[in-house]
């Protein structure tokens, strides 16, 4: 190992590890079970699971076709569409929330048409789902597009010559071949949706039982009970770490 790189690399690893170690070190282990089983935390946990699963389903329904088109076809504005996919990943979370308000809020571009059919997204559970999907879908699309681009299109062409329709080709040929990447992208998408905070609180608010997910509960507890906030943060940290460890061979490179 080059000696000139070891020290800064070690400092970088420590820089990333110290805050996470601080959560573990300051967790009140004796009170952990009681804090995680409090009614408010359980309610926020249940809502977080519901929102993240629905956001994942929405991302799958919309993101899989988008990834296929980006990987398999050329169309005008393709670079712009790919930039739009990447944009939520680099937007400040509150800016993402403001953008959602201006797009889907009551006074937004689609606010009127949505209200005309009885759909109101801001400050609702559906709004929390939309906010989570907005920031999480890119993780699915980017990973799946790369996997699709790496598949030889002749397999799909052979299925088409045998009479398979495009949906049949996707179901029986394409998706099985990219199943590991699809699972990895879906897991990252779900984990990102589970941890969403900024866009949710800006677009959907912080309403207990309606939009107050677990990250929002942490924000509230930090002002009232920092020890409990640390306990809930540990739970979210453990979930995120479990997802990354499970995907280390697919997303982070094969371990040795």
N, C-alpha and C positions, 0 to 999 in steps of 0.2 A: 504494500500500500504506500503510495507517495506520501512522505512525511509532511510535505508542504500542504497537503489537502486534508490530512487527518484532523488537525486542530480545528479548522473552520467547520469541517463536517461534523465533528463532535459537538461543537458549539451550536450548530444548527439543530442537531437532534435534541440537545438539551433545551434549547429555546422552545421547541415544540412539546417536549415532554414535561417540563416543569409545571405549566398550568394544569395539565391533566393529572399529574401526580398530586398537585395541590388539592384538587377535588377529592381524590382518594384519601389523602392525609387528613382532610378536615371533615370528612363524612362522620356524623355521629352514629357509629355502628350500633351502639346499644339501643338507640331510638329509631333505627332505620326502618324496621318492620312496621312500627306504629305510624311513622310519618308517611310511608308509601301506601299504607292501607287506610289513610284518612278519607272520609267521604269526598272531599273536594278533589284530592289527587286521583282517586279512583274514577270519579266522574270525568275529569280531564283526560285521564288515560283512555277510558272507553271512547270518548269523543275523538281523541287523536287517532286511535286505531280505525275508527269508522272513516274519518276524513282521509287518512293516508291510503286506506284500501280503495275508497272510491276515487281518489286522485290517481291511483295506479291504474284502475280500470279505465278511467277516462284517457289516461296517457297511452294505454295499450290500444284502445280503439282508434285514437287519432294518430298516435306516434308511429305505430308499425307501418301503416300505409305511407306515411310521410317519409320514413326511413327507406322504404323500398323504392319510392320514386326518386329520392336523392341518390340512391346507389345504382339504380338501374336505367334511369332515363335522363335525357338532356332536354331541357325546356327553357324558354326565355325567363330570365330572372332567377335562375337556379342559385347563383351566388348570393343573391339577396335573400332568398328563402333560407339558405344555410346560415346566413348571418342572423336572421330572425330567430333561428333555433338556438344559436349560441348566446344571443343577447341577454336572456333572463339569467344566465349564469354569471354575468359580470355586472348586471344592474345592481345598485344599492337596493336592499329589500324594501325600504320605504318608497323608493322611486317606483319599484314594481307595483306596490300597492296603489300609488297615485295613478299609475298608468291603467291599472284595472278599474279604478273608479272612473277615469275618463273614458274608458272603453265600454264597461258594462254597468256603471253606476246609473242612478236615476237621471242624471243630466248628461250621461255619456253618449257615445256614438250609437250604441245599441240599447241604451237604457229605455227609450220610448217603445221600440218594438217588443222588447222583453216584457215590459209592464203590460203591454196590450194583450199578451197571451198569459198574463198572470204570474210572471216570473220576476222576482225581486232578489237580486243576488247580494247586495251590500248588507252587512250585519245579519247574515243568515248562515246556517250550516252549509248550504249549497255554495255560498260565497267563499267559505273557508276551503271547500273542495276545489273550487276554481283557482283560488290563490295558490294552493299547494300544487296543483297540476301545472300551473303556469311556470313555477320555478323548478319543478322536478322533471317535467317531460323531456327537457334537453338531455338528461343523463341517459334516458332510454333511447332516444333517437340517435344520438352520436355513437353510442356503443353498437347499436344494431346496424346503423349505416355502414360502419367499418367492417362488420362481419359479413354483411351482404355483398359489399364490394369485393371481398376476398373469395367469394364463391364463383366457380367457373359457370358462366351463364349457359354452357352447353347442357347442363343437367336440366335446367328449366326448358330449354329449347327441345330437348329430347322428349320431355313429358308433353310438350305442346304438340309435337309431331305424332304422338300416340293418341291424341284426341282429348287431352286433359284441358279443361278450362283454366283461366287464370286463378280463380279461387281454389280449384283443386290442386293446381301446381303449388300455390303458396302453402296449402295445408299439408300436402303429402310429400313435397320435395323441399321447398325452400325453408320453411319454418323448422322442420326436423334437423336440417343441416346447421342452422344457426341457433338451435335450442340453448346451448350453453351460454352464448352471448346474450340471447334474449332474456334468459334467467338472471344473468349478471346485471344487465341493464335495468330489468324490472326491480331487482333487489335494491340497487342504488337509487332508483326513482322512488321506491317506497320509503327508504330510509331518509331521503331528502325531504319528502312530503311530511314524514313524521316529525322532523325537526324544524319545519318552517315556522317562522315567527314574524318577521318584518312586514311582508306582504299581507299576511293574515290580519294582523292587528290594524293595519292601515285600511284595508279593504273590507274586512268582515267584523272588525271590532273585537272586544274582549268581554263577551257576554257568557257568564257561567251557564253551562249546559247547552249552549247554542254554538258559540265559536271559541270558547276558552279551552284551547288545546293544552297539552302538557307544557310546551315551551312558554306559552303565555302564563300558565300557572307558575312556572319558575320565576318569571318576571314579577308576578304579584307577590310570591312568597319572599322574594329577595328584599322587598320593602317591609315585610311583616315578620318573617321568621327566616333569617339567612341560613340557619342550620337545616331547616326543612328544604329550602331551595337547593342546598348542596346535595341533599339526599336524592331529590328528584333529578338533579343534573347528573348524578352518578348513574341513575337508571337509563337516561337517554344516552350517556356516554357508553354504557355497557352495550346497549342495542347497536349503536353505530359501530363499535369495535367488533361486535360479533358478526355484523354484515361484512365488514372489510376482511376479517380473518377468513370467513367462509369463501370469499371471492378472491383471495390472494392469488390463486393459481390462474384465474381467468382475467382479472382486471389489473392486478399489480405485478404480474410476471410470475413465472413458476418458481416456487420455493425449492431450495436445494437442501 
